[in-house]
Each structure stands twice: as structure tokens, then as C-alpha cells.
């Protein structure tokens, strides 16, 4: 995978970002179009095999707080519809309130590329200058609109980090700190935790995700 060269997200007020989400923008060109396709294909990286993994039905250690926000940068490597390998990068904002997740994808200049909203009732995909698309869930919506599905529900737990409670998972503890996870394998994804925030901050700092079929690799850096 290409070396990750994170771009720092430009400063801007939250109001400015909201107002620019769906404001008409200049044509972004083929590179930005590829970026959007790659971005929304989020989910998976790692080849390390788990060391004596747990295979019991997953139970979640998801905290009880009802709202979370992650801000950071990503690098994506994926195959396009012609089987050609593409690389993309940008910034993201993740907002979670109770069971609703809103993921905003931005290019390196801070312009909104897409907004995905997932709730138990429905899912919505918004693109600049287009009518929102809706479906019963994120997987159905993205599969129909984009030809692939983003595991938003899995990411809700994996970013904690924790296994999702809906399926079996293999976990590997961190050799230096057994109370932390080094890797999760679940639902076809491999999630490697490369760095945690330095005290007094808590949480994941860098995480890689990978899936074999179709090939997809993602590197995330979370700003604390």
C-alpha cells in the first residue's frame, strides 16, 4: 500500500462546513471523483494473524455515552470498476448521537464530497447538487447507489475499539498492554490498531482496516 502522507484538515468553523456541505462547487475532476468512490468504500487493512484469538460470540465494551465525534484524516487504496488500483486521501468528520451516525467526507481543501447518515429507521446518502438518496439501511443504500457497502455499524464499535456485538470475532491483545486491542478480525474485515493516544488523552490514534474481496485498504488517523 502506498505510503500514507496525511493531510491536515484546514481550519474552519463548524457553521462554515455545514453551509458548504451541498453548496455547488467547481468541477472536482477525475481525481476527486475517484476519491469519492474510494472514500465511501471504507473498511479494512492488516495481515497479522491473531495470537490465540477469542472466538466466543462477541460482546461489546462500547461505552454508555450517547454521543461521540471523531475528526481525522484517511488514505484509501481500492480497485475501480475497471480493476485499476486507485489511491485517495482526505478528511472526515464522524458524529454519533444515540443510534444515529453521520459521516461527512471531505477533500483535502475541506469541501464536502458526501454525507452518509445511518439510523435504525433509514439511511441517507447526500451528494453535492443532487437529491438525497434513501434506503432502509446503509448497506442497501450504498450497494444500490455505489455498488459497494460501507460497514458503518461495524465502525461504530471498531473505533472504540471494541468488537461489534452482532457476530463472532477474533481478537488479539496488545503485547505491550494486554488491556488494549492490537487487532480485530470480524465480518471479513481485519482491523489493526497501530497507535493509541498519549495520556491524558484516551482512545485510538491510528488504525488500519482491510478487506480482501473486493480489495480495499484504509488508513485512519484520528485527531484527539
N, C-alpha and C positions, 0 to 999 in steps of 0.2 A: 504493500500500500504506500502511496506517495507520502512523503514526509509532511507532517501536519504543521502548517505555518499559520497559527491562529491570528485572526484579525480582530482587533479590539472594537467593540461596539461603540459607535460615535455617541457622544453625549447629546441628549435631547430630552425635553420634558415629556412626561407620560402623555400629557394632553396633545403635544405635537405629534407623537407617534400615532395616537388614536385618530386624530384628524387626518393623518396621511395614509391610513390603512388602505382605503379603497379610492383615494384621490387619483385621477388619471395621471399616469407617469409617462415619461418619454419611453419609446420602444426600448426594451432592455436587450434585444438581440438574442442570437442563438445561445450565447454563453449563459445568460440569465435564464433562458427557457430550460436549458439543461440543468441549471441549478435548481429550479423549482421542481423538476421531475425527480432529481436526486434527493432533494430535501425531504419530500413527502414520503420517500421510501424508507424512512427511519427504521433502523433496528438491528444491529448485531455486529460483533467482532471478537475473535480470540481463538487460539488453537491449543491453549494449555488444557490438558486433561485434568479433571478434578481428582484430588487426592482423598481417597476413601470418602466419596461423596455421600450425602444423605439422600435417600430415595423415598423416604416416607412422604405421604401426601403433604404438600406444602401448607404451612401455617404462616400467617403474616405477622410481622412485627411492626406493621405500619402504625405510625403514631396516631394518637386520637385527635390531634388538632384538625380543624376543619378547613383550613386554608394554607396554601403554600405557593411560593413563587420561586422560579429558577430563571436566572438570566445567564447567558453564556454564548459560546461560540461552537461551531461544528465544522467538521470536514467529512465529506461523503465520497465514497467510491462505489460506483454502480455500473451496471451494463444497461445501455439504452435499448430501444426496441429493435435495433439492428445488430445487437450483440456487441456493440463497441463500448469499451470501457470509458467512463467519464469520471471526472473529479469536480467537486463543487464545495464551496465553503460559504459561510455567512454567520449570522447571529440569530438567536432565538429568544423568545420570552414565553415562559410556561406559567400559567396561572391556574390554580386548582382551588375550588371552593366546594366543600362537601363532595358530591359525586360528579361535579361538572369540571371538565378540563378545557381550557382554551390555550391553544398553541399558536403563536404568531411566528411566522418565518420571515426573516428579513435578509436583504442582500447586504454586502459589506458597507454600503452607503447609508443603511438604515431604512431603506424603502421596503414597505410591506410587499411580500410576494404571495402569501396565502395565510389564511386564518382557519384553523380547524377547531370546532367546538364539539365536545362529546359529553353527553349526559345519558342517564338511563332511558330517557324518553325518546331521544333522537340525536342525530349528528348533523352538523352543518359544515360545509366547505365553502369559503368565500375566496374569490379571486378578484383582483383589481378590475373594475369596469364591467363586471359580469354579475348576473343574478346569483344569489346563494343557491347551492345545491344541498338537498336534504335527503336523509335516509334513516332507517331505523337504528343503525349503528355505524360506527366509524369504518369498520371493515367492509361492510356492504357498500357504503358511500364511496370509499376510495377505490374499491375494486371496480365498481361501475364507472366511476368518473376518470380514474387514472390508470387502471389496470393492475394495481397492487394495493396492499393494505398496510396501514401504519398501526403497530401494536400499542396504541395509546394506553389501553388498560394495563398492559404489562409494564410500561414505562412508569406508571403511577407508583408501582411498587419498587421497580428496579432502581429508580433514582433515590430511594430512601437511604441505604439499599436494603431490599428485602425481596423474598420470593413472592410471587403472586399466589393467592390462596386457591386458585381455581384448578390447578393441575400439579402433577408431580414435578419436582425439581431436584437437580444435583447441585450441591453447594460445596465450596472449598473455602475453609477459613484462611485468613492471612497468617502466614508462618510467623511474622513478627508480632502480631497481635491477634490471637485467636478469637477475640470478641468482634473482630471485623471480618467482613467477607472479602475474599480475593477473587472469587468467580461464582457465577450462577449459570447453569445450563437449564433452560426451560423453554418449552413450546417451539423448539427448533432454533432458538437463539442462544448464543454464548455471550455472556456479559462479563468483561474483565474490569475490575476496579484497580486502576493504576496509582491513584493518589487520593488521600483524604486531606481535608482542610487542617491547617495547623491550629492548635489551641490558641485562643479560647473559642475560635470558630469550630463548627462541627459539620459533618456531612461529607459527601463525596466531592472531590475536586476534579478528577479526570476519570473518565470511563470510556471504554471501547465496547462496541457491540458488533456482532457479525452473524450472518445467516448464509448458508450455503446455496439454497435453492428458493428463489433466484439469488445470485450472488449480491451481497450488499454489505458494506463495511461503513461504520460510522464512528467518528471520534468526537467526544464531547468534552468541553472544558466549562465547568460551572463556576461562575463568579459568586463568591460568598458575600 
